[in-house]
Each structure stands twice: as structure tokens, then as C-alpha cells.
Amino acid sequence: MSRNRRLSGLILVASLAISVLLPGCSRNSMERHFTLAEIQDIFVQQGVHLVQKSADSAPDSVFAQAYNGVMPSLYSIGKEQQDPSVFIYIYPSIADATAGVNEFKDKTAAADLVANKRYHFANVVLFYIKSDPSYEQDIDQMVSRLRTPRMKRPD
């Protein structure tokens, strides 16, 4: 009988330990988060030269507005472009980025938008205004690289 009692005690302790440890392994703790610097670096690696633009360079653009409380960073590609063509939103979480996309969709549902492509991955929403020459293939490849799993950085 004492052996069964000891075994049931061990099972109880193990169950409690698992119930305390498992919440720390939730999906949220495993979310990938990107910084603006990481996104900028991957553009450079892809050979796409971003030129930062001021927020007032596209004051009326729907792509330059705050969605879910986040303002984008604005860029043109190369020196020949004057108007911003890349708008990068960095959100605190995947859920916040999704909410930002949904707010954008709601606010622009009836709008006649310029040709664009939206990329939503992890905590990032990126809009590319299609232009000539087109960088869409380069951006597609870049986003594809960002969507692939990566090794966790050592702390």
C-alpha cells in the first residue's frame, strides 16, 4: 500500500509541475517578432536599396496612416523614386498586426487604391506600391525568406 501511495504522490507532484510549466510554452511565447532593423537588413541582403522618407511625404496616402495605433516607416526604392513606395508597420504582436490589417481593410473597402501588394508576416505588415521598374519579385523573395523558420538567436 505504501508503494501505491508513494507512486500516486509522485504522479500528483509531476502533474502539478507540468501544469505550472506548460503555460510558459504557449504559442505566444514562440511568436516570431521582427524589428525594423531586421526588415531593413533583409532588403539590403536582397539588393533593394531603401531610402527613408519623412511621414509628411505622403500625408494623404491610405498606406501612410496609423492602423491599430501604429504608424508606418516610409521608404522609396532607390534614389530615382521621389514618392514612398514601401510602407512598413511593425506591431508588438501577430494579433496586433492582424488587427491593423483588418482596420486597413475596413477603412479602405470602398476606396479605389493604387496598384499595391500587401505582405503580412509575423508582427509585420508591409505595403508595396507597384511601380516601374518593379521590385515585386525581390520583395516576394525577401518575404519568403522572412517566413521561413530561423534558429533562435543566442541571448
Summary of the structure (lengths in Angstrom):
residues: 155
radius of gyration: 22.3
end to end distance: 48.6
largest distance: 83.7
contacts: 378
relative contact order: 0.14
helix: 46%
strand: 18%
